[in-house]
Amino acid sequence: MRVKRFLLLLTLVILCRIETDAQLSYGTTGLLNMPTADMQKDKTFMFGGNWLNKHGTVPRWWYDTWNYYVNITIFPWFEIGYLCMGHKAVPTDYGNRSGYWVPSTYGKFINQDRSFHFRLRIWKEGWWKEWTPQIVLGSNDGIGDSWNGGSLTYTSDAAYKNGFLNRYYLAMTKHFTFLNVGTLGAHFAWIYSKRLDNDLNDPAIGANFRFGFTDNGSQLHKLVNGLNIMVEITPGYTDVRDDLTFDPDGAKYQVNVGVGYSIWKDYINIVGELNKFKHFSCGLFFKVHLK
């Protein structure tokens, strides 16, 4: 069954064409859920949305959800984004979760979690020596008081806020070009968060390969060129979500695979992920280069 799902995902993207690099959960530049040190072209405006399996999100979402975002690379070294994630209404006594919704709205999406994200390039690839990687410092949802534990720690405190997607990270990326074949990207990141339900102080590693065969008139080459295959090993979370019970020994690691493809040049893009090789999420995003 897992093989069939992966083949279906691969078939769907090969029907189009890819140049995608936006994280499904966060709407910023990266792999699938892992940040990288890649940057968009200067003055790139990006907007899109995703359908997310609950296993591909942070533990706050114990149900499948969706998000949408806008993102702009103001300078070649600075990127900012704004993301909205769908919330469902739940009963007050549903697993001790906060529930102050009207009963007729239970089970429906009626609210959104809003968050800001930023990425700052502090070292460009190859600046000193050819082998030196690119380095980016970034944060997802960095202003929601998650530094002090976020929404599930001090709920009676006046400083209580959301910050569900909060994390801070340092990412490094190095590219290796294979002439007339494609480009391999190697990525490493250290991710940190102090949320009770999203406690992280762990590394993540990943790789992607973007095909770039010689344009010799071959339809196969044209079809495959730009196809971006991604794999990542990231800190994960326990699958026990019914009562917000999480792994007391810290985050587990999970392996995710995915592909991206550009339907029309680099303007309309799709991306798909198999979280833990079995939980499917997908998205669509658009790019506009403002210069």
Secondary structure, DSSP 8 states (H G I E B T S, - for coil): -HHHHHHHHHHHHHTS-----B-TTT-SBBSSSSB-S----TTEEEEEEEEE-GGGS-TT--S-EEEEEEEEEEETTEEEEEEEEEEEB--TTSTT----S-GGGBTSEEEEEEEEEEEEEEE-TTSSSTT--EEEEEEESTTSSGGGTGGGT-TTSTT----TT-EEEEEEEEEEEETTTEEEEEEEEEEEE--TTS-EEEEEEEEEEEE----SS-HHHHHHTT-EEEEEEEE---S--TT----TT---EEEEEEEEEEEETTTEEEEEEEETTTEEEEEEEEEEE--
